[in-house]
Amino acid sequence: MMNPFPATVMQAAREYLWFLTNGYPQNSSLKLVGDKFMLSGEMRQVLYRGIAATQVAKSRQNKIGTVLKGDHVLIDTYNVLFTVNNYLLGKHLFICNDGLLRDAGEMRGRLINKPQFSRSVSLMLEVLKEWTGVTIIHYLDEPVSFSGRLSIELSKDMVQMGIEGEAHLVKSPDRMLMDEKSDAICTSDSAIIDHYGGKVIDLPHELLKKYFSPDFPILIQA
């Protein structure tokens, strides 16, 4: 597919990558490049979420793996669901220079289309059902208003579908994913991935490739 990003954004991405790789602070580098190329707030978010210093990006790439039988997998549930939901809502998703699928994050945490969100949950469960012999633990953010109901529904659906595991309501999924013992995690959260020593599963990318076969653009190569 044609790259949906304008040439100015691609040039800004290359310059932003140079600053990060050479040790310049992230926020000031983003402001400098964003102001120079007069980027919108959304395009600044694309750079912020989509580009890491080359050495950091390669470290994350080396963690991306696949689920194996017997694995104990922790899922950053809203991180996964909002990425899938944004795709279903027609938002632009892209491959970052660390190899992970992300979106600009504008709608993250806000449920604006309940039917599409429910569809995201259903699609996620269908993929997880195929992970035979795998134990799956969902972590949902307690402050999100509908988390209690969703955690109960996920646990019930997992039992009905024969998926080993359960869903938990927690104050900080980030801390649980970083600190709890596991073989793999499902998240695109950079801070979690940089702290985590095991495998990272790009569940939204796997799901969307399976059901929709999209051709996601690559923002910039590492």
N, C-alpha and C positions, 0 to 999 in steps of 0.2 A: 504494500500500500504506500501511497505518498505520505511523506512525513507531514503531520498536521501542524507542526510548529513552524512559524515564520523564520526566514533566514536570520533575522535579527536575534531571535531567541536562541537559535543554534549557535550563533557567534557569541552571544552572552554566556551560554552554557560552557563553551570552550574556555572563555576567559575566567569564568567562575571556577572551573575545574583547576585551571593553572594556579589561581590564588590559593585554593584549598590544599593542593598538592605541595605547594611551596610554603605551607605553614602559616598562612595569613588567617586571622580570625574569621569565623563563618559569617557572623552578622554584619560586620563592617564590609566584608567582601561582597556579600549579597547586596547591600545598599549601594556600594560603589558601582557594581555592574548593573544593577537594576536602574539606577539613576542615569547612568551613561546611555543605556539603550531604551530608556523610558518605558520600562516593562510595567505591565499591569500588576495588580496585587496577585491575581491568579497565576501569572507567569513567574512571579517571584516565588510563589509556593511550589511551582513545578521545579524550579532550580533547587530550592531548599530541600524538597523531599526527594528529588531525583538524582542529585549529584553528591558524591562523597570524594574526598581525596583519594587518589589512585591506590595508594597502599591500603587504605581502609576498605575501599570497594573490593579489592582483590581478596582481602581477608574474609569479607562477607561471602563472596562468590564461592570460596573454598568450603564454606559451611553448608551450602545448598545441597540437599540430598533427597533421597526417596525413603518412603516408609518400608520397613521390613517386618516380617512376622515376628511377634514377640516384643515389639517396641512399645514403650510407654510414652505416649505423646500428649503434650500440653497444648491447648489451643487458646490463643488470644481472640476470643470469640467475636467480639464486636469489631476488632481490627479486620478479621476475615469477612464478616458479614457486610460491613459498610463498603468494603472494596467491591464485593460482588454486587451489592445493591446499586452502587454508583454506576457500574457497567450497565445494569438493567435499566437505569434511568437515562442512559445515553451520554453519560459523562466520559471525558477522555481519560483513558488509562494508558500507561506507557511503561516500558522496561527501563529501569534506572541503570546507572553505570555499575551498580553492584549486582546486577542480574535479577533483581526482584521487581515484581509488578506493583506499581503504585498509582494513585490518582493524586490530584492536587490537594485533596483533603478539605475542600471547602464545605462539604456537607457532612463531614464526619461528626458523629454523635447526635445528629438531628434526624429523626424519623419523619420523612415527609410523604412517604407513599407506603402505607401498611401492606397492601397486597403484594407489591414488589419485594418488600422486606420479608414477608412470609415465604415468598418464592425463593428468596436467597437462602433462607433457613432450610427449606425442603431440598434444594439442590445440594447444599452442604452435607446434609444427612445422607443423601443418596451416594455421594462420594465416600463418605466415612464408612458406609455399610460395606463397601468393597475392600476396606482395609482389614482383611480377615486376620485374626490372631493378634490384633493390636488393641491395647487399652488406651482409651481416649478420655482426657479430663478437660472439660470446658471451664474457663474462668470468665465470669461476667462482672462488669463494674457495678458495684452496689449502688452508687449515686444515680445511675440512669434509672428513670422512673419505672420502666416496664421490665427491669432485669429480673425481679423476683418471679414474675409470671413466666418469663422466657426460660429461666433456669429449671423451673418445675416441668414445663412442657418439653424441654430438651431431654431431661432425664427420663421422662415417660416415653418419648418417642424412641430414644436409644434402646430401651428395654424391648419395646414392641418390634423394633427392626433388628434386634439381635446384635446391637453394637455394644461392645464391652466398655464400660466406663460410666461417667456421671458428669453432671454440671454443678458448679459451685458459684455462689454469690460471694464476692470478695471485695474488700476496699481497694486493693491495688493488684490487678492482674499482672502488672509489670513485675512486681516483686515476686509473685508466685512463679512466673515463668523463669525468672532469673535464679531463684533460690531453691525451688523444689527439684528433686532428683528426677531426671527424665532422659530418654534417648533422643528425643526430638521435640521441637516446638514449631507451632504454626503462627507466624506473625511477620509483618513487614516493618515493625517498629525498630528503628536503627539502634536506639539505646539498648534495647533488650538484646538484639542480635550481637552487638559489639561486646556485651558482657557474657553472653552464653557460649559455652564451649562445645556443645554438641551440634547435631544436625538441625538445619532449618528447612522446613517444608513450605514451599510457596503454594499453599492450598488454593487461594483464589485463582492463581494462574492455571493450576492443574484442573480446577473445576471448569473454568471458562473455556479452556482448550477442549475439554471433553464434550461440552454441550453446545458450544457456539463456534468453535474453530476460528477465533478472531486473529487478525494479523496485527499485533500490537507494535507500535513504533518504538524504536530504540532512541532514547533521548540523546545519549552520547556514549561511546564505548569507553571502557575503563582504560 
